[in-house]
Amino acid sequence: MEYFPLFVKLKDQPCLIVGAGAIAARKIDLLARTGAKITVIADKISVGVRAMKPGFGLTLVEKRFEAADLSGFALVVSATDDSETNHLVAQCAHAQKIPVNVVDTPHLCSFIFPAIIDRSPLIVAVSSGGAAPVLARLLRAKIETLIPAGYGRLARLSEKFRPQVKQRIKDSNQRRIFWENVFQGSIAERMFSGKDSEAEQQLSRALNQHDGSPCPGEVYLIGAGPGDPDLLTFKALRLMQQADVVVYDRLVTPAILDLARRDSEKIYVGKQRSEHTLPQQEINHLLADLAKQGKRVARLKGGDPFIFGRGGEEIETLMEQGIQFQVVPGITAASGCATYSGIPLTHRDHSQSCTFVTGHLKDNRINLNWQQLAQPNQTLVIYMGLIGLPYICRALIAHGAPEDLPAALVQQGTTEHQRVFTGTLTSLPEIAAHESITPPTLIIIGTVVKLHDKLKWFTHNQAATSL
C-alpha cells in the first residue's frame, strides 16, 4: 500500500490551485464541494475559472507562481502544463510539509485524488495509486451502479438516530448488530424507495422495542473453497463480513481471510499431520463457547465443510448445546483443482463415475476398498494422500489397476501458486519426491488425466511436469 487512504476535512481551510485551465477547473470543483477556501494562481486565468469565482468564492491571482506564494496554505494542487512550475510547486510544498498533488505526475505527489463516488455523507473513493487512473474511474463507474442515491439519505438517517441508539443500546456489539439490521432490512429499502418518513417511523419503533438484552450468538460454518477467493459464494462473503470472530484452518488462504470484517477477531485452529493447534473436540467446544458469549462466529474451512471437513462433528456439538448455526457449502478441492487443471472428473469416453476418498496413513496403512478403487472407467480423487502416495499407488496396482494408469498431483490448486504434475501410478511417487511437493496437494487418478495437456486453461505461474 503505497498511499494510505485518508479523508481530510477541508471546510474553511485555505487551499491553493496553481494553474487555471480545464484540469485546474475540475480540481477547483472537487475542493469547493468540501467548503474549502480556494485561491487560484496562474499566469493567465481562463474564462471558465473566472466564471466559477462567484459561486465558489474564489480568490484569483494572475501571476507566475513563486515559492513565497505557498505561505499559509493547508493543501496545494499544481495543475499546469509547465513541468518547471510543477516541479517548483512540489519542491516548495515538500520543504514546508504541505500536502501537494501535481496532476498526472505521481512521483511529485504526497497525496493523490481518488475516483470518488459521492453519496454524502457517504463517500467511496477508488485509487490505483496513480498507476492506472483510467482503471480507477472504470471501477468507480461499476461501484456507482451498486450504490443508489438513497444511501446518502440512509446515512443522514443514521446520523440523526445515533445519539438515541447509543443511549438505549449500551453494548457496542449489540449496537453494531442493530445498525446492520437497519442497513440491510426493510428500513433501508424504504429509504431507497423514497419513503423517508416511513423509514424513520420504522426505525423509531425498532429502537423503542429493543429491550437491551444481548442477541443470541450464532455460528456460520462456511466452505471457503480450494483457495481462489473469487470462488466464494455471495452468502459466504456476506456472513464473513458480519461475523465478530473468524475461526479458520490452514487451508484458508490469506486472500480469503482478508475478505472478513476488518475488526473481527481471528483465531487460527489449523491442523496438519502430527501437528494440531487445537484438537477437533476443543474446536467444537470453542465454537459453542464463543456463540454463548453472544458472538457471531464464522468458521472458515477449506473446500466444503461436509467433504472431509469434519463439519458434521462441529454442528453436532452446536446442536447438543442449543447453538444457532448455518452451513454454507463451498467448492470442494476435487471440483476446484480438477477444473483449474483441465482434468474433467467425469467424461463420456473415460469415466462414468467419480470417487472421493481420504488418504490418511494409520499405522503405515490406508484402510480402503482397494478392489473397488482399482476398477476401470472411473476417476479416483484422493484427499490428504501425499504422504501415503507410494502406498496408494502400490495398493492400486496390486489390486488390478494398470501400472501405466494416468495420475496427477495438483498442488495449491486454483491459486496463483498452482502446480500440476502428471504421470502414472508407477511414476507419480518419483515425481512427488523429485519435485519436493508439499501439502495442500490433491491426487487425481484415471484416464481423464490424459486430457490435462489438451484442456488446461489456468496457466498463471503454473508448472506442468510429466514423467
N, C-alpha and C positions, 0 to 999 in steps of 0.2 A: 504494500500500500504506500505509494509514493506521496500521495496527498491525503491528509486526514480530513474527512468531511466535517465541516462546522457550519452552523447557521449564525450569522453575525447580525446583531441589532444595529441598524444604521439610522434609525429615526433621529432627526435633528443633528446628525453627525456631519461634519464638513468633509466632502469628498471632491476629489479633483479629477476631471477628464481632460487629458491632453489630446487635442485633435477635435475637429468639428465636421467630419464627413459623415457618410451614411453609417459606417460601423460605429462611430462615436455616438450617433443618434440612438442606435439600438441599446448601447450601454447606458446612455442617459435615461432612456425609457425604463430600463430594468431597475436602476438605482432609485429613480424617482418614485417607484411603487413602494419603496421601503420608507419613504419620508425623509430621505437624506437631503442635506443642503448641498447643492451641486454647483461647483464652479467649473467653467469651461475655458481653457486656454488654447488658442490656436492662432497661427499666422493669419488665417482667414476664416471667419465664422460663416458657415454655409447658411443658405436661406432656410433650409429645413430645421437646423438647430435654432436659428433665431425665432422661428415660429413656435418653438417649444418653450421659449422663455416665459411667457405669461402664465401658461398652465402649470409649469413646474417650478416657477420662481428661480430660474437660473441666474447665476452671475456670469456674464460673458466678458472675457478679457481677450482682446485681439492683439496678440503679441507673440513673439517667439519664446518658447519655454526656456527658463533659466533655473538653476539649482535652487535659488532662493525662493522660487515660487511654491516649493513644497511645504514651506513652514506652516504649521498649524493644521494640516490635513490628517484625517484618520485613515484614509484609503485613497489610492490613486490608480487610474487606468490610463494607459497610453495607447491611443488608437489612431496613430498617424501612419502614413506610408513612407516616412523618413526614418530609415534604420538608425541614423546617427542620433536623432532625437529620442527614439525609443530606448536606445542603449543608455543615453544620458539620464532619462527618467528612471530607468531600472536601477542604475548605479547609485543615483542620489537617494532613491527610496530605500534601497537595501542599507545604505550607510546610516540613514536615520531610522531604520527599523519600522518603516511604514509599509503596510501590505500593498503590493503592487501587482497589477496584471498588465502585461504587454500582449495585445491581441495577436493571436496566431504565432506567438513566439514563446513556447512553454519554458525554455531554459532560462528566460529572463524573469519568469513569474515567481512570486512567492504564494500566490493564490490563483485559481482559475475559475471561470464561470461555468457552472454545470448547465446541462439542459434541464429546464425547470417545468414541472407540472404544478400549476398554481390553483389550488383549491382552498385558498386562505380561509382559516388559519392553517389548513393542512397544506404543506409544501413537500413535494417529492423532487429530488434532484438526482440526475444521472450524469456521471462523468467518466471519461476514458483517460483522465489524467493528461489530456492534451494530445494523446496518441492518435485518437480517431474521433474527432468531434462530430463528423457526419454520422458515424455509427451511434454515438450517444444521442443524437437528435432522432434517429430512426427508432431507437429503443424508447425514447420519450413518447414518440407517436403511438407506439404499441401500448405503453402504460396509460396514455391519455384515454384510450378506449376502455380501459379496465376500471377507471376511477370516475364515476359520474360526478356532475357538479354538486349533487346533493351531499357529497362527503364533506364539503366545506360547511354546509349548514348543520350537518350532523356534529362536526367538531365544535361549532358555536353552541349547539345544544348541550354538549358535554361540558363546555366551559361554564355555562350558566348553572348547571346542576352539581358541579364538582364540590363546592363547599358543603352542600346539603348531604351529598353521598358520603363525604369524608366524615361528617359529623355523625351520621346514622350508622355507618358501617366502619367500625374501628379497625378491624383487621385488614392489613394491606392486601393479603392474598384474596380475601373474600371480596374486597373492592374490585380487584382486577377481574375476578370471575363475573361480578355484577356487570362491569362495563363491557366485557367480552360478550355477554348475553345481549346487552343493549345493541352493540355494534353489529351483531350477526343475526339478530332476530327481527321480529315484526316492527319494532320501533324504528330501526334503520330503514326498513322497506317503506314505511310511511313517509319518512323524510325524503327518500329517493323519488317517491310518487308526488311530492309537493304537498303532502298533508302534514305540514309542520305542526299545526296546533294539536292534531290528533296524536302525533308522536310525543309531543310534550306532555299531554294529559296521560298517556300510557306510561311514560317514564316516571311521572309523579306517582301514579298508582303502584307501579312496581317497587318504587323506593319505600312508599308507605307500608307496603305489605311485607317488606323484608324485615324479619324479626331479629336479625343479627346473629342467628345461630350459624355455626360453620356448615358449609356444604359437605356432603359426604365425599370421600376420596374415590378415585376410580383408577383402574389400570388399563392401559391400551397395549395390547400385545401386537406389535407391528412387525410385519415382514419387511425388512429393509432391502431385500433383493440381493443380487450377487455382487454388487459393487458400484455400478454406474448410478449416480443419483438421479439421472433422468428416468430411471425405471421405477421410481417410487410412485405409488398411486396418489391421487389427489387426497383421498381420505387420510393416508399415512402422513402426508405433509401437513394437513390441517391439524391433526391431533398432535403431531410433534411440535407445532407452533404454539399450542395452548398448554402443553404439559409443564408442570412445575419441576419435575425431576425426570431425567433421562437415564435409564439403566441399559447399558449396551455391552455387547460382546466384541471379541477381537475381529470378527468378520465384518463389522460395521466400519466402513471407510471414513476417514476424516471429512471428505466432501459431503457425505450424508449427515454426519454429526453436526456440521456447520449449518445445516438447514433447521436444526432445532431452535427453540426460542433462546435468544442470546443470553438471557439472565437465568436460564434454568440450571438446576444443579445437575452435574454429570457424574455418574457412578459407573466405573468400569468393573465388570464382572467376567471378563474374558476367561475362556478355558482353552487350553491346548494340551497335547499329550503330556501326561505326568506333571502338569503344572496348572492348578486351578486357583484363580484368585479367590473364589468362593465356591464351595461345594454346591451342587444343584439344590439340595434341600434348603440351604441357607439363602440361596437366591429366591426360592419360592416364598420363604417367610419374610425376606426383605421387601418384596413387592407388597405383601399384605400389610406389613408394619407401616410402610410409607403411606399407603392408602388410608389406613386407620388414623393417620395424622391429618387427614383432610386434603392430602396432596393428589394431584393428577399425575400419574406415573406413565411415561412412555417406555415400554420395554422393547428395545430395538434388537432384533435378531436377524443375522444374515440369512438371506434366502427367504424361505417361507417358514413360519413358526411351527407348522404342523408336519413338515417333512424333515425328519432328523433334527428338529429344533427343540425338542422336549417341551414344546408349548403346551401339550396336553397335561404334563405334570404340573406346570405352573398354574394353569387355570383350575386344576383340581384343588389345589391349596386355596385359591381365591374363593372357590365355591364353598369349600368347607368352612371358611371363615366369614362368609356372607359379604364378600367384597364385590362391588360392581366392576365389570370389565367388558371390554370389546376386543375382538380379534380382527386384525386387518391382514388379509392374505398378501403375500409378496411373491415376486417371480423367483422360483426356486433356482438353485445353481445349475441343475440339469438343463432346464429350459434356457436360461440366460447364457450359460457358457457354450452350450451346443449351438445356439443361434448365432452368437458372435463369432463362432469358429467356422461357420458354414457347414456344420455337420447336422443334418436332419435326424431327429430321434426316431422318426418312422419314415419309410419310403416304400412305395409300391414294389420296387424292384429289389429291395434289400431287407426291409424289416417290417414285419406286421405287428410287432409288439415291442414294448419298452419296459424294462425292469429297473427300479431304483433299489440299491442295497447299500449298506454301510460296511466299510472295510476295516473296522477296528480290529486290531490284533488282541487276543486274550490268550495268555499262556503260549504265545508264538503260533496261535492258530486262529482261523476265522471260521466260525460255525455257520456255513451257508449251505443251501441246497445246490451243490455243485453240478449234479446231474441235470437239474433243470436249467441252470445258468449256462451250461455248455451247449444247449440246444441251438440249432441254426435258425436263421431268419428272424432274429430279434436283436435289439440293442440293449446292452448292459451298461448302466451308469453306476459308478461306484463312488460314493462319498467317503471322505476321510480314509482313503485307501493307499495313500502314498507310501507310508512306512511298510505296509504289507504287500506292496506291489509284486515283489518276486514270488511270494507265496501264492498270491491270487493267480498269476499267470501260470505257474506250475500246476495248480489245482485244476484250472480250466482245461489245460492240455491233457492232464491225467484222466479227466472225465469225458474226453472225446472231442474237445474243441480243436480245430486245426492250429498247428504251430504258427502258420502264416496268417492267422485271423487278424485283420487290421485293428489297431488300437491307438488311442490318442490320450495325451495328457494336456489339460488346459489349466495353466497357472494364472491366478488373478484374473479370471475371466470377466469380460465386459468392461474392464478398466483400461486406462491408458498403458498399463504395465502388462497387459495380457501377452502371454506366450503360448503357442500351440506346438506340440511335438507329436509327430505321428510315426508309427512303426507297426510292429506285430507283437503277438504275445511273447515271441522269443526275444525280440529286440528291445521292447519297451523298458524293462528293468535296467538294461545297459544305458539307454538314453537318459533315464532319470538320474542314474549315478554320474554319468559323464557331464550332464548339464547342471548339476547341483540344484535340482528343482526342490523348492520348498513349498509348504502349505501357504495359502489355500490352493489346492490343486484337485481337479476333478478328473476321473478316468472314464473314458468312453470306449466301449469295445463293441465291434460289429462291422459288417461290411459297409455300413453308412459312412465310416471314416474315410473310405476311398473318395468320397465326394468333397472332402475338405479343400483340396487344391483347386477344384473347379468352382466351388461355391463360396469360398472365403471372400468376405467383403469388408470386414472390420480389420484394417491393417495399421492402425495408429500404433507406432512403436512395437509392432507385433513381430516376434521371431517365429518362424516355422521351420522345424527341423525334422527330417525323417532319416531313419537308418534301416 
